[in-house]
C-alpha cells in the first residue's frame, strides 16, 4: 500500500534546520494547469515511494521568466529570475530537479549569469540515474508489449542534447518503442515553445501540433511518452482535433512509471 503523500516546503524544512536532497521545481504549468498537476503528483509519488528527501518552494516559487524572455521582455525575465535566485540562495539550494524542460533550460543555462549556480536536472535524467543506481525498479508490466512512441521536446532534445535518458526509461517498461519520422536532432516542435503557447498562431496551412499528431498516428502507437507539460497539452489537442483522444494516450514519463508500478 502506498504511503500518504506529503510534500514539504523549503520554508518548513528551514524551520527545522533541515536541508533536503533536492528542490523539486514545480513550474507554472505543474502548479496551475490541471493536466500538468497530474505529472507533479506522479513525480512526487516516485520521490515519496523511494524515500528521497525533497521539498518545493510552494508560494515562494515564481515563474522562471522563460516565456517573458522568449517574448522579448528581458526586464521582466531578469526581475523574476533575480527574485527566484534570491529565494533559492537564501535556502542554500544546491540541486534542482524539474519536470519541465523550459524551466530546466532556464535554470541550468540562463540563471548562472545572474548569480544562480545550481546542479539542475530534468526529471528524466534524475529518474534514469535512480534506475542506474538500483534505487528505482520498474516492475508490474502494465505496458508490456504496448506500441509506444516518444516525442522529443525542443528544450530537452535539441537545446540540451538529452535524447537517451527518456528512451532508456521506456526500455525498462518492456514496450515496443517505435520512433517517429522526425525525432532526436530532427525532432518536430509541438508548437508551444518560444512563448507560442500564449499567443495565436500565425497564418498558415496547418497547425504544428496537427502535423505532429499525424506523424504519431502514422506510427500506429497507442501511447505517446512526453517529458514536457506544454508538449502534453499540444499533443493532446492534436489528438482531439483528429478525434483520436480515446485511442492514443499522452503520458509523461513519470506517469508511465507510477501506472506501471501501481503506486
C-alpha positions as CSV (number, residue, x, y, z in Angstrom):
1,X,0.0,0.0,0.0
2,X,1.3,3.5,-0.9
3,X,2.4,5.8,1.8
4,X,0.4,9.0,2.3
5,X,1.8,11.7,0.1
6,X,3.1,14.7,1.9
7,X,5.2,17.4,0.2
8,X,7.1,19.8,2.5
9,X,8.2,23.3,1.5
10,X,11.7,24.7,1.8
11,X,10.4,27.1,4.5
12,X,9.0,24.2,6.6
13,X,12.4,22.3,6.5
14,X,14.3,25.5,7.1
15,X,12.3,26.0,10.3
16,X,13.5,22.5,11.4
17,X,17.1,23.4,10.3
18,X,16.9,20.6,7.6
19,X,18.2,20.7,4.1
20,X,16.6,18.4,1.5
21,X,18.5,16.3,-1.0
22,X,16.7,18.1,-3.9
23,X,14.5,21.0,-4.6
24,X,11.6,19.9,-6.9
25,X,10.9,22.9,-9.1
26,X,7.2,22.5,-10.0
27,X,6.9,25.3,-12.5
28,X,3.8,27.3,-13.6
29,X,2.2,24.5,-15.6
30,X,2.8,21.9,-12.9
31,X,1.3,24.3,-10.3
32,X,-1.8,25.7,-12.1
33,X,-2.6,23.5,-15.2
34,X,-4.9,20.6,-14.3
35,X,-3.3,18.2,-16.7
36,X,0.3,19.1,-15.6
37,X,-0.7,18.8,-11.9
38,X,-1.1,15.1,-12.5
39,X,2.6,15.0,-13.6
40,X,3.6,16.9,-10.5
41,X,1.7,14.4,-8.3
42,X,3.2,11.4,-10.2
43,X,6.8,12.6,-9.9
44,X,6.2,13.4,-6.2
45,X,4.8,9.9,-5.7
46,X,8.0,8.4,-7.1
47,X,10.2,10.5,-4.8
48,X,8.0,9.7,-1.9
49,X,7.9,5.9,-2.5
50,X,11.7,5.8,-2.8
51,X,12.2,7.8,0.4
52,X,14.0,10.7,-1.4
53,X,14.3,13.8,0.7
54,X,12.8,16.6,-1.3
55,X,10.9,19.9,-0.9
56,X,9.2,22.5,-3.0
57,X,9.2,26.3,-2.8
58,X,5.4,26.5,-2.7
59,X,4.1,30.0,-2.8
60,X,7.7,31.3,-2.9
61,X,8.3,29.8,-6.4
62,X,7.8,32.3,-9.2
63,X,7.8,31.6,-12.9
64,X,11.4,31.2,-14.1
65,X,10.8,34.0,-16.6
66,X,11.2,31.8,-19.7
67,X,8.1,32.9,-21.5
68,X,8.8,36.6,-20.8
69,X,12.4,36.3,-22.2
70,X,11.2,34.4,-25.3
71,X,8.5,37.0,-25.9
72,X,11.1,39.8,-25.7
73,X,10.5,41.2,-22.2
74,X,14.0,41.0,-20.9
75,X,13.3,43.3,-18.0
76,X,10.5,41.1,-16.7
77,X,12.7,38.0,-17.1
78,X,15.5,39.4,-15.1
79,X,13.2,40.7,-12.4
80,X,11.6,37.2,-11.9
81,X,14.9,35.4,-12.2
82,X,16.6,37.5,-9.6
83,X,13.7,37.0,-7.2
84,X,13.9,33.2,-7.6
85,X,17.7,33.3,-7.2
86,X,17.5,35.3,-4.0
87,X,15.0,32.9,-2.6
88,X,16.9,29.8,-3.5
89,X,20.3,31.2,-2.3
90,X,18.6,32.1,0.9
91,X,17.7,28.4,1.4
92,X,21.1,27.2,0.3
93,X,19.7,25.3,-2.7
94,X,22.3,23.1,-4.4
95,X,20.4,20.6,-6.6
96,X,17.2,21.2,-8.5
97,X,15.0,18.7,-10.4
98,X,12.1,19.8,-12.6
99,X,9.7,18.0,-14.9
100,X,9.5,21.0,-17.3
101,X,12.2,21.3,-20.0
102,X,11.6,25.1,-20.3
103,X,12.3,25.5,-16.5
104,X,15.2,23.1,-16.8
105,X,16.8,25.1,-19.7
106,X,16.4,28.5,-18.0
107,X,17.5,27.4,-14.5
108,X,20.5,25.5,-15.9
109,X,21.7,27.7,-18.7
110,X,20.4,31.2,-18.0
111,X,20.4,31.7,-14.3
112,X,24.2,31.3,-13.7
113,X,24.8,34.7,-15.4
114,X,22.6,36.3,-12.8
115,X,24.2,34.5,-9.8
116,X,22.1,31.3,-9.7
117,X,24.6,28.5,-9.7
118,X,22.9,25.1,-9.1
119,X,23.0,21.5,-10.3
120,X,19.9,21.3,-12.5
121,X,18.4,18.0,-13.8
122,X,15.4,17.3,-15.8
123,X,13.3,14.6,-14.2
124,X,14.1,12.1,-17.0
125,X,17.8,12.4,-16.2
126,X,17.1,12.1,-12.5
127,X,14.8,9.0,-12.9
128,X,17.4,7.3,-15.2
129,X,20.0,7.9,-12.6
130,X,17.8,6.3,-9.9
131,X,17.4,3.3,-12.2
132,X,21.2,3.0,-12.8
133,X,21.8,3.2,-9.0
134,X,19.2,0.4,-8.4
135,X,17.1,2.7,-6.3
136,X,14.2,2.7,-8.8
137,X,12.9,-0.6,-10.1
138,X,10.2,-0.6,-12.7
139,X,8.0,-3.6,-12.0
140,X,4.4,-4.5,-12.8
141,X,4.4,-4.9,-16.6
142,X,1.2,-2.8,-17.2
143,X,2.6,-1.6,-20.6
144,X,4.3,-4.8,-21.6
145,X,4.2,-5.2,-25.4
146,X,2.3,-2.0,-26.0
147,X,3.4,0.0,-29.0
148,X,4.7,3.3,-27.7
149,X,6.4,6.3,-29.2
150,X,8.4,9.1,-27.7
151,X,8.2,12.8,-28.6
152,X,11.5,14.8,-28.2
153,X,10.7,18.2,-26.7
154,X,12.8,21.0,-28.1
155,X,14.3,22.3,-24.9
156,X,15.3,18.8,-23.7
157,X,16.4,17.5,-27.1
158,X,17.9,20.0,-29.5
159,X,18.6,22.7,-26.9
160,X,20.3,20.4,-24.3
161,X,21.2,17.2,-26.2
162,X,19.3,14.9,-23.9
163,X,17.9,12.0,-26.0
164,X,18.9,8.7,-24.3
165,X,17.7,9.1,-20.7
166,X,14.0,9.2,-21.6
167,X,14.4,6.3,-24.1
168,X,16.3,4.2,-21.5
169,X,13.4,4.7,-19.1
170,X,10.9,3.5,-21.7
171,X,13.1,0.4,-22.4
172,X,12.6,-0.6,-18.7
173,X,8.8,-0.7,-19.3
174,X,9.3,-3.6,-21.8
175,X,7.3,-1.8,-24.5
176,X,7.7,-1.8,-28.3
177,X,9.3,1.6,-28.9
178,X,8.7,3.0,-32.4
179,X,10.4,6.2,-33.4
180,X,8.6,9.0,-35.1
181,X,9.5,10.1,-38.6
182,X,11.1,13.2,-37.1
183,X,12.9,12.5,-33.9
184,X,16.1,13.2,-31.9
185,X,18.1,16.1,-33.6
186,X,15.4,16.2,-36.3
187,X,12.5,16.3,-33.9
188,X,9.5,18.4,-34.6
189,X,8.4,21.1,-32.2
190,X,4.9,20.7,-30.7
191,X,4.2,24.3,-31.5
192,X,4.2,25.8,-27.9
193,X,7.8,26.8,-27.4
194,X,9.2,30.4,-27.7
195,X,6.1,31.7,-25.8
196,X,3.9,30.5,-28.7
197,X,1.8,28.7,-26.1
198,X,0.4,32.1,-25.0
199,X,-0.5,33.6,-28.4
200,X,-2.5,32.9,-31.5
201,X,-0.9,31.1,-34.4
202,X,0.5,33.0,-37.4
203,X,-1.5,32.4,-40.6
204,X,-0.6,29.1,-42.3
205,X,-2.0,26.0,-43.8
206,X,-1.7,23.7,-40.8
207,X,-1.1,24.0,-37.0
208,X,2.2,22.4,-35.9
209,X,0.6,20.1,-33.3
210,X,-1.8,18.8,-36.0
211,X,1.3,18.0,-38.2
212,X,2.8,16.2,-35.2
213,X,-0.4,14.3,-34.4
214,X,-0.5,13.0,-37.9
215,X,3.1,11.7,-37.6
216,X,2.1,9.9,-34.3
217,X,-0.9,8.3,-36.0
218,X,1.3,7.2,-38.9
219,X,3.5,5.4,-36.3
220,X,0.4,3.5,-35.1
221,X,1.4,3.9,-31.5
222,X,-1.3,3.7,-28.8
223,X,0.8,5.6,-26.2
224,X,2.9,8.8,-26.6
225,X,5.6,9.4,-23.9
226,X,6.3,13.0,-23.4
227,X,8.5,15.0,-21.0
228,X,7.1,18.5,-21.1
229,X,3.7,20.0,-19.9
230,X,3.5,22.2,-23.0
231,X,4.1,19.2,-25.3
232,X,1.4,17.2,-23.4
233,X,-1.1,19.9,-23.9
234,X,-0.3,20.5,-27.6
235,X,-0.2,16.7,-28.5
236,X,-3.5,16.1,-26.6
237,X,-5.1,19.0,-28.5
238,X,-3.8,17.5,-31.7
239,X,-5.3,14.1,-30.9
240,X,-8.7,15.8,-30.1
241,X,-8.6,17.6,-33.4
242,X,-8.2,14.2,-35.1
243,X,-10.9,12.6,-32.8
244,X,-8.3,10.1,-31.6
245,X,-8.1,11.2,-28.0
246,X,-9.6,7.9,-26.8
247,X,-7.3,5.7,-28.9
248,X,-3.9,7.4,-28.4
249,X,-3.0,8.4,-24.8
250,X,-0.4,11.0,-23.9
251,X,1.6,10.4,-20.8
252,X,4.6,11.9,-19.0
253,X,7.4,9.6,-18.2
254,X,6.7,9.8,-14.5
255,X,3.1,8.8,-15.1
256,X,4.1,5.8,-17.0
257,X,6.3,4.6,-14.1
258,X,3.6,5.3,-11.5
259,X,0.9,3.5,-13.5
260,X,3.3,0.6,-14.3
261,X,4.3,0.1,-10.6
262,X,0.7,0.7,-9.4
263,X,1.8,3.3,-6.9
